Amino acid sequence: MAELGGPATFEVSEALLPAAALQKLMTWLSPSFPVGGYTYSHGLEWAIDDGSVTSPDALAAWLAAILAHGAGRSDAIVFCHAWRARGAALREVAGLAAAFQPSRERHLESTAQGNAFMAAVRAAWPKPELDEAAAALAGLALPYPVAVAAAAASHDIPLAPALTAMLTGFVANIVSAGVRAIPIGQSAGQKIIASLAPVVLEIASAAQNETLNDLGGAALRADIASMKHETQYTRLFRS
């Protein structure tokens, strides 16, 4: 804790997180932040329709696989490199992240949210460093983890808590889709989020030591689900 009269801080992943940084993370990664996250299911809607995910246990297993072997891990690695990068290096990370999207809808899911996130943060929390990042990324379809990482770095939010918050928000968003589409109860959804917290911490910790050469995934059914969703007859979600 800070000394009396000094700025309040909280211990998060061995880094001191200023209270102002915590406020930003809570706001930016809230379901109410205007990026349209509630309209995407990351292919889950097709898996529900297909019968692959029809219970809380199945949803937890589906998400755990995505975190460990799919977009969760890849986005975490991208986030770390984007948080550290500036200028042309940041643009290169963004281009690679966009290229790694396995389907049209997943590309839309990531880049539509990324562009919306960057616009919203720049409007409400302007900072010269963020303007520089936005200039480096101009004209790109901006992947969401790159946008969040660039904003966090520009506002001096430490890597570990920012990454953990983004992955937790990712889990919460897909669980929310499952609560609505399976359907399961709100309490069951919260239990899934709680059960996956250790997985989130493990992925976030490992990603900080990974290189861009470590990008890749093996959550093939989730990727295929996003492709199948494009032609699904009845849909609630955009992906």
C-alpha positions in Angstrom: 0.0 0.0 0.0 1.1 3.6 -0.6 2.2 5.8 2.3 -0.5 8.0 3.8 -1.2 10.9 1.6 0.5 9.3 -1.5 -1.1 7.8 -4.5 -3.1 4.6 -3.8 -1.7 1.4 -5.4 -2.7 -2.3 -5.5 -0.4 -5.3 -5.8 -1.1 -7.1 -9.1 1.2 -9.8 -10.5 4.2 -8.4 -8.6 3.6 -4.9 -10.1 2.3 -1.9 -8.4 -0.9 -0.8 -10.2 -1.9 2.8 -9.6 -5.5 3.3 -8.8 -6.0 5.5 -11.9 -4.7 2.6 -14.0 -7.1 0.2 -12.3 -10.0 2.6 -13.1 -9.0 2.7 -16.8 -8.8 -1.1 -17.1 -12.1 -1.6 -15.3 -13.7 0.9 -17.7 -12.0 -0.1 -20.9 -12.7 -3.8 -20.4 -16.2 -3.5 -19.1 -19.0 -5.1 -21.1 -20.5 -1.6 -21.4 -17.4 -0.2 -23.2 -18.6 0.8 -26.8 -16.8 -1.9 -28.9 -19.8 -4.1 -29.5 -18.3 -7.1 -27.8 -21.7 -8.5 -26.9 -22.5 -9.1 -30.6 -19.7 -11.7 -31.0 -19.5 -15.3 -29.8 -16.1 -16.4 -31.3 -17.9 -19.2 -33.1 -19.6 -20.5 -30.0 -23.0 -20.0 -31.5 -22.3 -22.7 -34.1 -20.9 -25.0 -31.5 -24.1 -24.7 -29.5 -26.2 -25.3 -32.6 -24.1 -28.3 -33.5 -24.5 -29.8 -30.0 -20.9 -29.6 -29.0 -21.5 -27.1 -26.2 -24.7 -27.5 -24.4 -23.8 -27.4 -20.7 -21.7 -25.3 -18.2 -19.0 -28.0 -18.1 -18.8 -28.1 -21.9 -18.6 -24.3 -22.1 -15.8 -24.3 -19.6 -13.8 -27.0 -21.5 -14.4 -25.1 -24.8 -13.1 -21.9 -23.3 -10.1 -23.5 -21.6 -9.0 -25.0 -24.9 -9.3 -21.6 -26.6 -7.2 -20.0 -23.9 -4.5 -22.6 -23.9 -4.3 -23.6 -27.5 -6.2 -21.0 -29.6 -6.9 -17.2 -29.8 -6.5 -16.7 -26.0 -2.8 -17.7 -26.2 -2.2 -16.0 -29.5 -3.8 -12.8 -28.5 -1.8 -12.8 -25.2 1.5 -13.1 -27.2 0.5 -10.4 -29.6 -0.6 -8.2 -26.7 2.9 -8.5 -25.0 4.7 -7.6 -28.2 2.3 -4.7 -29.0 2.7 -3.3 -25.5 6.5 -3.2 -25.9 6.5 -1.9 -29.5 6.5 1.5 -31.0 6.2 3.0 -34.5 7.0 0.6 -37.4 7.4 -2.3 -35.0 3.9 -1.8 -33.6 2.5 -1.7 -37.1 4.3 -4.9 -37.9 2.8 -6.7 -34.9 -0.7 -5.4 -35.8 -0.4 -6.7 -39.4 0.7 -10.1 -38.2 -2.1 -10.3 -35.7 -4.7 -9.5 -38.4 -3.1 -12.1 -40.7 -3.5 -14.8 -38.0 -7.3 -14.5 -37.9 -8.5 -17.9 -39.2 -11.8 -16.8 -40.8 -13.6 -13.8 -42.2 -15.8 -13.4 -39.1 -13.0 -13.8 -36.6 -11.1 -11.1 -38.6 -14.2 -8.9 -38.2 -14.6 -9.7 -34.5 -11.0 -8.7 -33.7 -10.6 -5.7 -36.0 -14.0 -4.1 -35.6 -13.5 -4.1 -31.8 -9.9 -3.0 -32.1 -10.8 0.1 -34.2 -13.8 0.9 -32.0 -11.6 0.6 -28.9 -8.9 2.9 -30.2 -11.4 5.5 -31.2 -13.2 5.4 -27.9 -10.1 5.6 -25.8 -8.5 8.4 -27.8 -11.8 10.4 -27.5 -12.2 10.1 -23.8 -8.6 9.6 -22.6 -6.4 11.6 -25.0 -2.7 11.4 -24.7 0.2 12.3 -27.1 1.7 8.8 -26.9 -1.6 7.2 -27.9 -1.9 9.6 -30.8 1.6 8.5 -31.9 0.5 4.8 -31.7 -2.6 5.6 -33.7 -0.6 7.3 -36.3 1.7 4.3 -36.6 -1.4 2.1 -37.0 -3.3 4.4 -39.4 -5.0 2.6 -42.3 -4.8 -0.8 -40.7 -7.7 -3.1 -39.7 -6.6 -3.0 -36.1 -6.8 -6.2 -34.0 -8.3 -5.8 -30.6 -5.3 -7.0 -28.5 -3.0 -4.6 -30.3 -5.4 -1.7 -29.6 -5.7 -2.5 -25.9 -2.0 -3.0 -25.6 -1.2 0.2 -27.3 -3.6 2.1 -25.1 -2.3 0.5 -21.9 1.3 1.2 -22.8 0.5 4.8 -23.8 -1.2 5.3 -20.4 1.7 3.7 -18.4 -0.4 0.7 -17.3 1.9 -2.2 -16.5 1.9 -5.2 -18.9 0.9 -8.0 -16.5 -2.3 -6.5 -15.1 -3.3 -5.1 -18.5 -2.9 -8.5 -20.2 -4.7 -10.3 -17.3 -7.6 -7.9 -17.5 -7.9 -8.3 -21.3 -7.9 -12.1 -21.1 -10.5 -12.0 -18.3 -12.7 -9.8 -20.4 -12.4 -12.2 -23.3 -13.5 -15.1 -21.1 -16.4 -13.1 -19.6 -17.6 -12.0 -23.1 -17.8 -15.6 -24.4 -19.4 -16.8 -21.2 -22.0 -14.1 -21.6 -22.7 -15.4 -25.1 -23.1 -18.9 -23.7 -25.4 -17.7 -20.9 -27.7 -16.3 -23.6 -27.5 -18.9 -26.3 -27.2 -22.3 -24.6 -28.8 -21.0 -22.3 -27.4 -21.4 -18.8 -28.0 -19.4 -15.6 -26.0 -16.3 -14.6 -24.6 -18.2 -11.5 -23.3 -21.0 -13.7 -21.7 -18.4 -16.0 -19.9 -16.8 -13.0 -18.7 -20.2 -11.8 -17.1 -20.8 -15.3 -15.3 -17.4 -15.1 -14.0 -18.2 -11.7 -12.9 -21.7 -12.7 -10.9 -20.3 -15.6 -9.1 -17.6 -13.6 -6.0 -19.8 -12.9 -5.9 -20.7 -16.7 -5.9 -16.9 -17.5 -3.1 -16.3 -15.1 -1.0 -19.1 -16.5 -1.5 -18.0 -20.1 -0.8 -14.4 -19.2 2.4 -15.3 -17.3 3.7 -17.6 -20.1 3.0 -15.1 -22.9 5.3 -12.5 -21.4 8.3 -14.7 -22.3 7.1 -15.9 -25.7 8.3 -14.6 -29.1 6.3 -13.9 -32.2 7.7 -17.2 -33.6 5.7 -18.9 -30.9 2.4 -17.7 -32.4 0.1 -20.5 -33.6 -2.7 -22.6 -32.3 -4.4 -26.0 -32.2 -8.0 -25.1 -31.2 -9.1 -26.2 -34.7 -12.7 -26.9 -33.8 -13.1 -23.4 -32.6 -11.6 -22.1 -35.8 -13.8 -24.3 -37.9 -16.8 -23.2 -35.8 -16.1 -19.6 -36.8 -16.1 -20.6 -40.5 -19.3 -22.6 -40.1 -21.0 -19.7 -38.4 -20.7 -17.6 -41.5 -23.4 -19.7 -43.2 -25.4 -20.7 -40.2 -29.1 -20.4 -40.9 -30.3 -18.7 -37.7 -27.8 -16.4 -35.9 -27.9 -14.1 -32.8 -24.2 -13.1 -33.1 -21.9 -11.7 -35.7 -19.3 -14.4 -35.2 
